[in-house]
Amino acid sequence: MKRLLFAAAALLAPFAAIPAHASDEALLGEARKVATTLPPKLLVALQEEIKKSGAEGAIPVCKDMAPRMAGEISQQTGWKIKRVSLKARNDARATPDAWEKAALEDFDKRAGAGESPAKLEKGEKIGNEYRFVKALPVQGLCLGCHGPAEQISPAVKAALGQHYPNDRATGYSEGQIRGVISVRKSL
Ligand code: HEC
């Protein structure tokens, strides 16, 4: 696990700082780049850890590695990074604010109407901040920890129950939106 964390951290490429007067388009591009750095790395780490020690052994990837890597990317880029959801597992970390909630609801509606969830994103300048969210679609791999009860092993259920007494993040099926990655930066 430790080796995995270092390997993942080393992969993070440095980002150029964006000037305060950057155009909306430049900000959107930068935000998108920051937001899309974390998910593929998490996916690889999840795949490796699940293969090695099963879904219950991979819980630290989503629990500890994801926020740690988000912190590292924040430090390198100056963008604040979170993952939020309408059905949070970690409600202390993942409860959306009003802007994020509106985007999540809009994404659910659009995915329900047939839009590809992987393409759903929203960027906006609000006051002295630029904010961006990108949908995180549920893939087959996610179901062992976020799927319907019958797809979650007793060991995973026990671990989740212990860490997350208010867990609402189960019952998903593939293609639904698990949440968004949310990034913001003061201008
Ligand atoms: C091995 C179990 C496991 C797998 C597999 C897994 N997750 Fe998670 N996920 C968790 C745990 C545990 C948390 C709570 C993290 C925390 O404490 O911040 C979580 C939290 C999240 C969050 C943050 C919002 C919240 O509800 O707290 C998102 C978004 C998320 N997972 C998406 C995914 C996606 C998308 C996949 C598949 C690509 C996935 N997860 C696969 C265990 C897992």
py3Dmol code that shows the C-alpha trace and the ligand (Angstrom):
import py3Dmol

protein = """\
ATOM      1  CA  MET A   1       0.000   0.000   0.000  1.00  0.00           C
ATOM      2  CA  LYS A   2       2.780   2.441   0.930  1.00  0.00           C
ATOM      3  CA  ARG A   3       4.716   1.724  -2.239  1.00  0.00           C
ATOM      4  CA  LEU A   4       1.526   2.303  -4.177  1.00  0.00           C
ATOM      5  CA  LEU A   5       1.017   5.697  -2.545  1.00  0.00           C
ATOM      6  CA  PHE A   6       4.525   6.865  -3.422  1.00  0.00           C
ATOM      7  CA  ALA A   7       4.217   5.616  -6.977  1.00  0.00           C
ATOM      8  CA  ALA A   8       0.943   7.476  -7.388  1.00  0.00           C
ATOM      9  CA  ALA A   9       2.359  10.676  -5.889  1.00  0.00           C
ATOM     10  CA  ALA A  10       5.361  10.576  -8.228  1.00  0.00           C
ATOM     11  CA  LEU A  11       3.050  10.462 -11.218  1.00  0.00           C
ATOM     12  CA  LEU A  12       1.545  13.854 -10.502  1.00  0.00           C
ATOM     13  CA  ALA A  13       2.849  16.241 -13.110  1.00  0.00           C
ATOM     14  CA  PRO A  14       3.484  19.842 -12.057  1.00  0.00           C
ATOM     15  CA  PHE A  15       0.981  22.411 -13.246  1.00  0.00           C
ATOM     16  CA  ALA A  16       1.686  25.904 -14.457  1.00  0.00           C
ATOM     17  CA  ALA A  17       0.009  28.598 -12.372  1.00  0.00           C
ATOM     18  CA  ILE A  18      -2.753  30.431 -14.191  1.00  0.00           C
ATOM     19  CA  PRO A  19      -2.684  34.223 -14.280  1.00  0.00           C
ATOM     20  CA  ALA A  20      -5.418  36.082 -12.420  1.00  0.00           C
ATOM     21  CA  HIS A  21      -6.736  37.620 -15.655  1.00  0.00           C
ATOM     22  CA  ALA A  22      -7.079  34.263 -17.428  1.00  0.00           C
ATOM     23  CA  SER A  23     -10.040  33.930 -19.757  1.00  0.00           C
ATOM     24  CA  ASP A  24     -12.984  31.713 -18.831  1.00  0.00           C
ATOM     25  CA  GLU A  25     -11.846  29.253 -21.463  1.00  0.00           C
ATOM     26  CA  ALA A  26      -8.340  29.019 -20.003  1.00  0.00           C
ATOM     27  CA  LEU A  27      -9.809  28.565 -16.534  1.00  0.00           C
ATOM     28  CA  LEU A  28     -12.133  25.836 -17.775  1.00  0.00           C
ATOM     29  CA  GLY A  29      -9.212  24.025 -19.393  1.00  0.00           C
ATOM     30  CA  GLU A  30      -7.083  24.279 -16.274  1.00  0.00           C
ATOM     31  CA  ALA A  31      -9.930  23.188 -13.985  1.00  0.00           C
ATOM     32  CA  ARG A  32     -10.691  20.227 -16.204  1.00  0.00           C
ATOM     33  CA  LYS A  33      -7.056  19.197 -16.190  1.00  0.00           C
ATOM     34  CA  VAL A  34      -6.879  19.369 -12.385  1.00  0.00           C
ATOM     35  CA  ALA A  35     -10.182  17.501 -11.964  1.00  0.00           C
ATOM     36  CA  THR A  36      -9.217  14.692 -14.322  1.00  0.00           C
ATOM     37  CA  THR A  37      -5.846  14.014 -12.670  1.00  0.00           C
ATOM     38  CA  LEU A  38      -7.155  12.079  -9.694  1.00  0.00           C
ATOM     39  CA  PRO A  39      -9.820   9.617 -10.980  1.00  0.00           C
ATOM     40  CA  PRO A  40      -7.632   7.522 -13.341  1.00  0.00           C
ATOM     41  CA  LYS A  41      -4.938   7.181 -10.676  1.00  0.00           C
ATOM     42  CA  LEU A  42      -7.502   6.074  -8.118  1.00  0.00           C
ATOM     43  CA  LEU A  43      -8.923   3.586 -10.576  1.00  0.00           C
ATOM     44  CA  VAL A  44      -5.518   1.968 -11.137  1.00  0.00           C
ATOM     45  CA  ALA A  45      -4.842   1.864  -7.395  1.00  0.00           C
ATOM     46  CA  LEU A  46      -8.276   0.328  -6.747  1.00  0.00           C
ATOM     47  CA  GLN A  47      -7.750  -2.301  -9.446  1.00  0.00           C
ATOM     48  CA  GLU A  48      -4.347  -3.281  -8.063  1.00  0.00           C
ATOM     49  CA  GLU A  49      -5.430  -3.378  -4.449  1.00  0.00           C
ATOM     50  CA  ILE A  50      -8.665  -5.308  -5.156  1.00  0.00           C
ATOM     51  CA  LYS A  51      -6.689  -7.878  -7.115  1.00  0.00           C
ATOM     52  CA  LYS A  52      -4.185  -8.221  -4.293  1.00  0.00           C
ATOM     53  CA  SER A  53      -6.381  -8.175  -1.221  1.00  0.00           C
ATOM     54  CA  GLY A  54     -10.045  -8.032  -2.266  1.00  0.00           C
ATOM     55  CA  ALA A  55     -12.497  -5.147  -1.993  1.00  0.00           C
ATOM     56  CA  GLU A  56     -12.202  -4.948   1.802  1.00  0.00           C
ATOM     57  CA  GLY A  57      -8.427  -4.513   1.438  1.00  0.00           C
ATOM     58  CA  ALA A  58      -8.967  -1.705  -1.085  1.00  0.00           C
ATOM     59  CA  ILE A  59     -11.103   0.447   1.218  1.00  0.00           C
ATOM     60  CA  PRO A  60      -8.075   2.569   2.239  1.00  0.00           C
ATOM     61  CA  VAL A  61      -7.646   3.589  -1.406  1.00  0.00           C
ATOM     62  CA  CYS A  62     -10.982   5.437  -1.399  1.00  0.00           C
ATOM     63  CA  LYS A  63     -10.810   6.323   2.295  1.00  0.00           C
ATOM     64  CA  ASP A  64      -7.230   7.586   2.747  1.00  0.00           C
ATOM     65  CA  MET A  65      -5.413   7.673  -0.554  1.00  0.00           C
ATOM     66  CA  ALA A  66      -8.080   9.674  -2.420  1.00  0.00           C
ATOM     67  CA  PRO A  67      -8.118  12.603   0.046  1.00  0.00           C
ATOM     68  CA  ARG A  68      -4.318  12.492   0.393  1.00  0.00           C
ATOM     69  CA  MET A  69      -3.832  12.654  -3.363  1.00  0.00           C
ATOM     70  CA  ALA A  70      -6.445  15.399  -3.621  1.00  0.00           C
ATOM     71  CA  GLY A  71      -4.396  17.334  -1.040  1.00  0.00           C
ATOM     72  CA  GLU A  72      -1.206  16.826  -3.026  1.00  0.00           C
ATOM     73  CA  ILE A  73      -2.807  17.987  -6.257  1.00  0.00           C
ATOM     74  CA  SER A  74      -4.196  21.023  -4.402  1.00  0.00           C
ATOM     75  CA  GLN A  75      -0.734  21.928  -3.169  1.00  0.00           C
ATOM     76  CA  GLN A  76       0.755  21.619  -6.627  1.00  0.00           C
ATOM     77  CA  THR A  77      -1.959  23.485  -8.469  1.00  0.00           C
ATOM     78  CA  GLY A  78      -3.534  25.955  -6.040  1.00  0.00           C
ATOM     79  CA  TRP A  79      -6.982  24.478  -6.762  1.00  0.00           C
ATOM     80  CA  LYS A  80      -9.038  23.115  -3.866  1.00  0.00           C
ATOM     81  CA  ILE A  81     -10.274  19.613  -4.654  1.00  0.00           C
ATOM     82  CA  LYS A  82     -13.128  17.594  -3.136  1.00  0.00           C
ATOM     83  CA  ARG A  83     -15.373  14.697  -4.007  1.00  0.00           C
ATOM     84  CA  VAL A  84     -19.009  15.288  -3.117  1.00  0.00           C
ATOM     85  CA  SER A  85     -22.195  13.292  -3.576  1.00  0.00           C
ATOM     86  CA  LEU A  86     -25.966  13.534  -3.115  1.00  0.00           C
ATOM     87  CA  LYS A  87     -25.655  10.221  -1.234  1.00  0.00           C
ATOM     88  CA  ALA A  88     -22.444  10.679   0.704  1.00  0.00           C
ATOM     89  CA  ARG A  89     -20.590   7.879   2.392  1.00  0.00           C
ATOM     90  CA  ASN A  90     -18.348  10.229   4.357  1.00  0.00           C
ATOM     91  CA  ASP A  91     -20.809  12.999   5.152  1.00  0.00           C
ATOM     92  CA  ALA A  92     -18.156  15.073   6.940  1.00  0.00           C
ATOM     93  CA  ARG A  93     -16.114  15.324   3.740  1.00  0.00           C
ATOM     94  CA  ALA A  94     -18.514  14.761   0.899  1.00  0.00           C
ATOM     95  CA  THR A  95     -21.627  16.845   1.554  1.00  0.00           C
ATOM     96  CA  PRO A  96     -22.187  19.176  -1.417  1.00  0.00           C
ATOM     97  CA  ASP A  97     -22.799  22.895  -1.034  1.00  0.00           C
ATOM     98  CA  ALA A  98     -25.706  24.557  -2.857  1.00  0.00           C
ATOM     99  CA  TRP A  99     -23.810  25.080  -6.135  1.00  0.00           C
ATOM    100  CA  GLU A 100     -22.503  21.500  -6.162  1.00  0.00           C
ATOM    101  CA  LYS A 101     -25.920  20.124  -5.223  1.00  0.00           C
ATOM    102  CA  ALA A 102     -27.584  21.929  -8.124  1.00  0.00           C
ATOM    103  CA  ALA A 103     -24.954  20.557 -10.531  1.00  0.00           C
ATOM    104  CA  LEU A 104     -25.341  17.018  -9.151  1.00  0.00           C
ATOM    105  CA  GLU A 105     -29.113  17.164  -9.564  1.00  0.00           C
ATOM    106  CA  ASP A 106     -28.771  18.526 -13.091  1.00  0.00           C
ATOM    107  CA  PHE A 107     -26.259  15.759 -13.991  1.00  0.00           C
ATOM    108  CA  ASP A 108     -28.570  13.031 -12.618  1.00  0.00           C
ATOM    109  CA  LYS A 109     -31.415  14.424 -14.705  1.00  0.00           C
ATOM    110  CA  ARG A 110     -29.312  14.607 -17.862  1.00  0.00           C
ATOM    111  CA  ALA A 111     -27.818  11.114 -17.374  1.00  0.00           C
ATOM    112  CA  GLY A 112     -31.370   9.831 -16.821  1.00  0.00           C
ATOM    113  CA  ALA A 113     -32.364  11.424 -20.123  1.00  0.00           C
ATOM    114  CA  GLY A 114     -29.572   9.573 -21.922  1.00  0.00           C
ATOM    115  CA  GLU A 115     -26.520  11.867 -21.856  1.00  0.00           C
ATOM    116  CA  SER A 116     -23.222  10.091 -21.341  1.00  0.00           C
ATOM    117  CA  PRO A 117     -22.336  10.533 -17.635  1.00  0.00           C
ATOM    118  CA  ALA A 118     -18.620  10.605 -18.409  1.00  0.00           C
ATOM    119  CA  LYS A 119     -19.126  13.857 -20.344  1.00  0.00           C
ATOM    120  CA  LEU A 120     -21.087  15.777 -17.722  1.00  0.00           C
ATOM    121  CA  GLU A 121     -19.240  18.776 -16.346  1.00  0.00           C
ATOM    122  CA  LYS A 122     -19.867  22.384 -15.404  1.00  0.00           C
ATOM    123  CA  GLY A 123     -17.519  25.337 -15.001  1.00  0.00           C
ATOM    124  CA  GLU A 124     -18.481  28.807 -13.808  1.00  0.00           C
ATOM    125  CA  LYS A 125     -16.944  32.006 -12.520  1.00  0.00           C
ATOM    126  CA  ILE A 126     -18.714  32.960  -9.315  1.00  0.00           C
ATOM    127  CA  GLY A 127     -17.639  36.169  -7.620  1.00  0.00           C
ATOM    128  CA  ASN A 128     -13.865  35.982  -7.223  1.00  0.00           C
ATOM    129  CA  GLU A 129     -13.734  32.229  -7.746  1.00  0.00           C
ATOM    130  CA  TYR A 130     -13.745  29.762 -10.608  1.00  0.00           C
ATOM    131  CA  ARG A 131     -15.592  26.522  -9.868  1.00  0.00           C
ATOM    132  CA  PHE A 132     -15.786  23.306 -11.836  1.00  0.00           C
ATOM    133  CA  VAL A 133     -17.402  19.913 -11.278  1.00  0.00           C
ATOM    134  CA  LYS A 134     -17.110  16.727 -13.274  1.00  0.00           C
ATOM    135  CA  ALA A 135     -19.322  13.653 -12.878  1.00  0.00           C
ATOM    136  CA  LEU A 136     -17.851  10.391 -11.566  1.00  0.00           C
ATOM    137  CA  PRO A 137     -19.770   7.550 -13.215  1.00  0.00           C
ATOM    138  CA  VAL A 138     -20.179   4.194 -11.485  1.00  0.00           C
ATOM    139  CA  GLN A 139     -18.196   1.462 -13.198  1.00  0.00           C
ATOM    140  CA  GLY A 140     -18.287  -2.286 -12.621  1.00  0.00           C
ATOM    141  CA  LEU A 141     -15.320  -2.007 -10.298  1.00  0.00           C
ATOM    142  CA  CYS A 142     -17.154   0.356  -7.946  1.00  0.00           C
ATOM    143  CA  LEU A 143     -20.013  -2.051  -7.218  1.00  0.00           C
ATOM    144  CA  GLY A 144     -18.140  -4.123  -4.620  1.00  0.00           C
ATOM    145  CA  CYS A 145     -18.312  -1.082  -2.330  1.00  0.00           C
ATOM    146  CA  HIS A 146     -21.106   1.080  -3.820  1.00  0.00           C
ATOM    147  CA  GLY A 147     -23.420  -1.458  -5.476  1.00  0.00           C
ATOM    148  CA  PRO A 148     -26.602  -3.161  -4.308  1.00  0.00           C
ATOM    149  CA  ALA A 149     -26.399  -5.073  -1.002  1.00  0.00           C
ATOM    150  CA  GLU A 150     -26.101  -8.475  -2.672  1.00  0.00           C
ATOM    151  CA  GLN A 151     -22.933  -7.383  -4.483  1.00  0.00           C
ATOM    152  CA  ILE A 152     -21.163  -6.214  -1.339  1.00  0.00           C
ATOM    153  CA  SER A 153     -19.330  -8.918   0.611  1.00  0.00           C
ATOM    154  CA  PRO A 154     -19.912  -9.370   4.340  1.00  0.00           C
ATOM    155  CA  ALA A 155     -16.315  -8.258   5.036  1.00  0.00           C
ATOM    156  CA  VAL A 156     -16.813  -5.004   3.096  1.00  0.00           C
ATOM    157  CA  LYS A 157     -20.197  -4.424   4.752  1.00  0.00           C
ATOM    158  CA  ALA A 158     -18.598  -4.865   8.183  1.00  0.00           C
ATOM    159  CA  ALA A 159     -15.729  -2.468   7.408  1.00  0.00           C
ATOM    160  CA  LEU A 160     -18.059   0.147   5.927  1.00  0.00           C
ATOM    161  CA  GLY A 161     -20.434  -0.169   8.879  1.00  0.00           C
ATOM    162  CA  GLN A 162     -17.575   0.422  11.267  1.00  0.00           C
ATOM    163  CA  HIS A 163     -16.177   3.538   9.567  1.00  0.00           C
ATOM    164  CA  TYR A 164     -19.364   5.031   8.110  1.00  0.00           C
ATOM    165  CA  PRO A 165     -22.425   4.619  10.324  1.00  0.00           C
ATOM    166  CA  ASN A 166     -24.341   7.067   8.089  1.00  0.00           C
ATOM    167  CA  ASP A 167     -23.264   5.475   4.790  1.00  0.00           C
ATOM    168  CA  ARG A 168     -25.727   6.306   2.003  1.00  0.00           C
ATOM    169  CA  ALA A 169     -23.413   5.386  -0.872  1.00  0.00           C
ATOM    170  CA  THR A 170     -24.674   1.913  -1.764  1.00  0.00           C
ATOM    171  CA  GLY A 171     -27.364   0.662  -4.139  1.00  0.00           C
ATOM    172  CA  TYR A 172     -25.781   2.177  -7.238  1.00  0.00           C
ATOM    173  CA  SER A 173     -25.710   0.493 -10.616  1.00  0.00           C
ATOM    174  CA  GLU A 174     -23.255   0.907 -13.454  1.00  0.00           C
ATOM    175  CA  GLY A 175     -23.633   4.163 -15.413  1.00  0.00           C
ATOM    176  CA  GLN A 176     -25.219   6.115 -12.557  1.00  0.00           C
ATOM    177  CA  ILE A 177     -23.405   9.133 -11.161  1.00  0.00           C
ATOM    178  CA  ARG A 178     -21.677   8.377  -7.856  1.00  0.00           C
ATOM    179  CA  GLY A 179     -20.743  11.995  -7.281  1.00  0.00           C
ATOM    180  CA  VAL A 180     -18.566  14.724  -8.703  1.00  0.00           C
ATOM    181  CA  ILE A 181     -15.028  15.828  -8.340  1.00  0.00           C
ATOM    182  CA  SER A 182     -15.268  19.491  -7.436  1.00  0.00           C
ATOM    183  CA  VAL A 183     -12.430  21.976  -7.879  1.00  0.00           C
ATOM    184  CA  ARG A 184     -12.306  25.696  -7.139  1.00  0.00           C
ATOM    185  CA  LYS A 185      -9.762  28.478  -7.156  1.00  0.00           C
ATOM    186  CA  SER A 186      -9.757  32.102  -6.057  1.00  0.00           C
ATOM    187  CA  LEU A 187      -9.007  34.477  -8.900  1.00  0.00           C
TER     188      LEU A 187
END
"""
ligand_1 = """\
43
HEC
C -12.848 -0.858 -2.002
C -14.066 -0.138 -1.796
C -14.403 0.972 -2.758
C -14.430 0.913 -4.125
C -14.110 -0.268 -5.019
C -14.854 2.217 -4.561
N -15.070 3.035 -3.494
Fe -15.690 4.943 -3.553
N -15.597 5.079 -1.554
C -15.194 4.060 -0.724
C -15.043 4.586 0.610
C -14.586 3.804 1.821
C -15.384 5.957 0.553
C -15.380 6.983 1.674
C -14.123 7.828 1.516
C -13.907 8.834 2.618
O -13.916 8.446 3.798
O -13.729 10.011 2.302
C -15.717 6.221 -0.828
C -16.068 7.478 -1.285
C -16.292 7.777 -2.593
C -16.626 9.104 -3.065
C -16.708 10.375 -2.221
C -18.110 10.720 -1.830
C -18.643 9.968 -0.634
O -19.704 9.363 -0.798
O -18.015 9.978 0.459
C -16.794 8.993 -4.410
C -17.191 10.108 -5.356
C -16.530 7.615 -4.757
N -16.231 6.900 -3.630
C -16.580 7.120 -6.041
C -16.195 5.850 -6.390
C -16.161 5.381 -7.752
C -16.582 6.191 -8.970
C -15.694 4.092 -7.718
C -15.376 3.187 -8.870
C -14.470 3.709 -9.873
C -15.443 3.775 -6.315
N -15.762 4.859 -5.549
C -14.983 2.563 -5.875
C -14.927 2.769 -1.077
C -14.814 2.309 -2.374
"""
view = py3Dmol.view(width=600, height=400)
view.addModel(protein, "pdb")
view.setStyle({"model": 0}, {"cartoon": {"style": "trace"}})
view.addModel(ligand_1, "xyz")
view.setStyle({"model": 1}, {"stick": {}})
view.zoomTo()
view.show()
